[in-house]
Amino acid sequence: MSELSYIDKDGNTIFTSEYYKNRGSCCKSNCLHCPYGTTLKNCGLSFDACDLNLSSDRQALQDIIDENYMPQSDLSSSLLGSAFGNKSVQRPNLQELCSDNSKTWYFALLKGFVCAVIRVDANNEVDKLYLKKHFQSQGIDLPLVQRFFQGRVEA
């Protein structure tokens, strides 16, 4: 069973997209984890450059990448793994990911909350997307992020 809420760093209870799916309809209130696309449509995504020289930015980047490579320990994953062979996915090395100077990292934000990190190549194409755990079932994918990234307003 998926989690229906979590507590953020400020102690607030945040409902997940699973909670809103179980409710069955969209309230059109631009909920942070809206699975119906309303918040993405109304608020869009914004982007902040990730400064790899700052340990806090490097740690945030590492944490989000790690969320994408956590080993699955639930029963269904265990059964599928034994039925089809346990294929362990290696977590990418942050040093290697950040060593290419032709690539730039950004934090993707939804309503001011970091929902992902992206890597952008020299042609301004998003070539990597790592979503935070609680944003992974909201329809945020590479083509969508690319459209928002290309449409952003430079400061």
N, C-alpha and C positions, 0 to 999 in steps of 0.2 A: 504494500500500500504506500502511495506517495504521501509526502508530508503536505499538510494543508496550510500550515503557517510556520513562521520562524520568528525569532527575536533578532532585530538588527542591533548594530553596535551602540545605538542610543537607548536600547531597552524597549523599543516599540514592537508590537506584534504586527507582522506583515503577512497578509494572506498571499498564498501562492496561486499560480495559474490553475493548479489542480483544484483548489478551493472554488475558484470562479467557474471552472468547467462543471463541477458538481452542482453548483447553483443553477446552471442551465441556461442562463441568458446574460447579456451584457447590460449593465446599468448606465453605460455611457458616462461614467464619472472619471475616466482616464486613470484607472487603477494601475499601479506600477506593474503588476504582473498580469494584465489583461490578456487572456488567450484569444480574444476575438479581434485583435488588431486595432481597436479603437484608440488606445494610447499611442501606438506607433503612428497611426494616421494623423491624429490631432497634435501630438507633441514632437514627433520625429526623434531623430538621434542627433546628438551633438558630439564633438570630438575635442579632446585635449591631448596635446603632444605628451608623450611619455619621455621624461628626461632620464636616460639610462645612467647618468652620472649621479643621480640622487638615489641613495639606498632605499628610500621609501617607495619610489616609483619602481625600482628593480624588484623589491619585495612584493609589491602589489601585482606586478606582471607575473612573477613566479607563482604566487598564490593562485591566480586565475588559471594559468597553464596547468598547475598541479590538479585543480578541480576537474579538469578534463581528462586526467589520466589516473584518477583514483581507482583502485581495484574494486570490482563489483563483488559484494559479499552476500547478496540476497539469494534466496533459494532458486528463483527462476534463472538467474545468471549462472548459478552453480550447475543446474540441470542442463542448461543449454551448452555450457562449457564442456561438460562430460559427454554430451551427445555428439557435439560437433568438433571436439578438440579444443582445449584451452589455448587460445591464441592471446598471449600476453602482449599488450601494446606498450611499447617503451615510451616513457615520458621524454619529450625532447629536452636536450641540454640547453639551458638558458644562455650559456656562454656562446654556444654555436649559433643559436637563433639570433643573437644580438651582434655577432661578429661581422655580419655583412653591412658595411657602411652605406650601401646603396638602398637599404631598407630603413624605414622609419616606423616606430611604434606609436600607437595612439590608444588612449582610453576612449571607448564608446560609452556615451551617457544617455540614459533615458530618464527624463524628468530630473536631471541633475545627479542621478545615481549611476555609478559605474556598473555597466551590464556586461562589458566585454573588453578585450584588448584586440587590436587589429594590427597587422603588419602591412605596410604599404610599400610598393616598389617605386623605382625612379620614375615610372610612367603614371604615378598616382592611382595604380590599380591595387585594390585590397587583395593580397594573396594568402593571408592567414587570418582566421577568426577563431578566437577562444572565448566562448561565452561563460559567464558565471553560472553556477549550478542552477540557481532559481530562475534564470532567464532562458533556459534551454528548451522550454516547450511553449514559446510564445511566437513562433514563426519567424524569429530573427535568424536569417541565414546570410551567406556570403553575397549573393546578388542584391539582396535588400540593403545590406550595409554598404555595398559599393554604390548604390544609387544615392543613398543619403550622403555618403562621403563626397561624391562628385558634386553634389548640390550644395555643399556647405559654403558658408560665407567666410572668407579669410579675414582675420582680424588685422 
